[in-house]
Amino acid sequence: MGIQKKLNFRFLVFASLALAACSPKVVTTTPKPVKTNPVATKVEKPVKKFTEADISLLIPFKLNQLNLKTATKAQVDKADMAIDFYQGVKLGIDSAAALGLNFKLNVFDTKDENSQLAVLFKKEALKSSNLIIGPVFPEGVKYITNYAITNDLAVVSPLAASKPSDFNNPKLISIVNNINQHGEKVADYIAENYQSNTAIVVLINPKKTADEQFAAPIRNRFKQKYPNFIVQEFTSAYAFETRMVKGKEYALVICTDDVS
């Protein structure tokens, strides 16, 4: 091989190596398998269908004070309120039952005594109620407060016009307007149906605590919203009669809870 051929051969080898060094390198990678966590299928428990509501009715029949064999008409008449109330509740439940709802009604005589309520608190039928209607009067509603909260029982106050704050019971349902709302509506009615230049508003207010609770919102309503009306107060109907003016028109409001 001549010198020239050797040089050409070396140049070709050198060029080949140089091209090999400058060529891009291709790296082949194998993707790693991705781990997937199995999705847990949530099995929902069947919801227990509510088929029947237990309602307990607490009203003062006072059966312990009534002897049907010897009772007078006046004594029987005292039980009328409780009987009428029971019939009204029964009528409401029957109307709801006609819509396909089911109820079980438990009726208890409270005798209008807190000591009797304490006895009833031990009954499982009362504790397992879905709803309690009563007691009827405010003192009983106050007495049942701790029992209702402890056992998570909804209690309906059916008649008491007391303010909800008087009971401090988050489980209490009041269906009657409170005493302030009653007083304001009485004042509104008088203002709408009487003329301030011809009528005088008279409150019979013996000033007992319960009497003042009803008189105060009426008085304040006239002062704030109907200042043109004259409002007079007397401690008794007799005191008012001695001060009546002939020819004057009066709107008379009996604020006392004393029915005697």
Secondary structure, DSSP 8 states (H G I E B T S, - for coil): --HHHHHHHHHHHHHHHHHHHHS-----------------------------EEEEEEE---GGG--TTT--HHHHHHTHHHHHHHHHHHHHHHHHHTTT--EEEEEEE-TT-HHHHHHHTT-HHHHT-SEEE--SSHHHHHHTHHHHHHTT--EEE-S----GGGT--TTEEE-S--HHHHHHHHHHHHHHHS-TTTEEEEEE----HHHHHHHHHHHHHHHHH-TTSEEEEESSHHHHHTT--TT-EEEEEE------
